[in-house]
Amino acid sequence: MKTKDTEWLEEKIQDIKKRKRALHKLIDPNMKKQIRKDLKKEYRASKRSEKNNLREWIKEEINKNKQ
């Protein structure tokens, strides 16, 4: 599993922002709206994934220290 640390999150956010800036080239407003929604979902998912990875890491560290 790939570690989803803050560097990974920052790269993902920058990629999403870059794709969002490129939307002004599209003409169809419905297509723009749908892509914006998809990018927003992807952004939320990446934040959730990073938080979940952090929780798992904390649990592993606690279990290591107990043993």
Secondary structure, DSSP 4 states (H G I P E B T S, - for coil): -----HHHHHHHHHHHHHHHHGGGG---HHHHHHHHHHHHHHHHHHHHHHHHHHHHHHHHHHHHHH-
